[in-house]
Amino acid sequence: MKTCEPGNLVKVSGDTYCTKEHDSLKISHGKWCWWSRGIGGKTALDYLIKVKNLSFIEAVETLIGQTTIKTSAFSHNQKEDQTETKKLLLPELCSYPIHVKKYLMERGIDEEILEYCIQNDSIREDTRYHNCLFVGFDLQGEAKYCSIRATHGDYKGEATGSDKHYSFNLFPNEPGETLHLFESAIDLLSYATLIKRKGGYWHKENLLSLAGIYMPQKDIAQSKIPVALVQCLEGYPQIKTIFLHLDNDRAGRLASEALHTIITAPYNVRDAPPPNGKDCNEYLLSLLEKKNKGTERSFER
């Protein structure tokens, strides 16, 4: 860890460290244990394979030459290099995502929407951990990105070789002029479910997730537009209006303020957080809970 990712370590006490990404992952005296996942190991090789989701070969290459885990440096005025070839490495996949579908339906996501995503391979499930895999594709239909969300526990990550330019999204065959932007795939799916519940046509909307929390610069004016949004706007020049369905927490409000500042004409940017709750999924679940309580009272009468 000190060799591979020194900037990711946070000292807890004595010789015990955790990581910035996962405070439940403790490292001490050459051993590590990820308590929230119930896994651990004694070697850096174990860590790279089990935590960073690298293949055995990639993990060995990383330990030998530090070739896999790295941060690219870009000049101040240069757009992030899109010419670098990335190979998305997905884990072994289940033939049908039974556990993932059950988990997402428990999160309130509509079954029809889930089946649509399952049939076009944008929602998958790995055989080892039964995690949710949210896959993003380029305009040629090639898988380029994969966000990972545990169905048990709080693990969130990305598959090796993921390119954030192509994050999870739902677009119709003929995209319109309005784009809806979300922090996560689950928030995106929750919003699609809300549209359907109101009698709308979710499959006619342009829905894009940012693959996680967008962190602007301290000086907001110096912030960069998220690469997933840049890629989308370049691929769909007809888009004119962008609705920001970001979280109601401090990070979400700050991100919304930043995007309002740095995205200029010809785009019309509108802030549209959920009416209540932290995010779109929490709002959806609150509506479903109210509906269920109303049904129970009607039955009692």
KACORBEL-V481849 format. One line per field, one symbol per residue. phi: phi as a letter, one per 40 degrees, with the letter a starting at -180 (. if undefined). burial: # if it has 24 or more other ideal C-beta (glycine too) atoms within 12 Angstrom, else .. A space follows every 10 residues. Layout:
# KACORBEL-V481849
phi=???
burial=???
This chain:
# KACORBEL-V481849
phi=.cccbccccb ccafbbbbbc cbcccbbafg bbacccbgba abbccdcccc ccgccdcccc ccccbfccca bcbbcdbccd cccccbbcbc ccbccacccc cccccccgcc cccccdcccc gcbbacccbf ccbbbbbccc gccbaacbbc cbgbcbabcd gcbccbcdab bccbdccbbb bbcbcccdcc cdccccccgc bccbccbbbc ghccbccdcd cccbcdcccd cccccbcccb bbcccccccc cccccccccc cccbdccbbb caccdagcac cccccccccc cccccccccc c
burial=#..##...#. ......###. .#..###... .###..#... ...####### ####...##. .##....##. .......... .....#.### #.##..#.## #.###.#### ..##.###.. ######..## #######... ..######## #...###### ########## #...#..### ########## ######.... .##.###### ####.#.... ...####### ###.##..#. .#######.. .#.####### .##...#.#. ####..#### #####.##.. .......... .
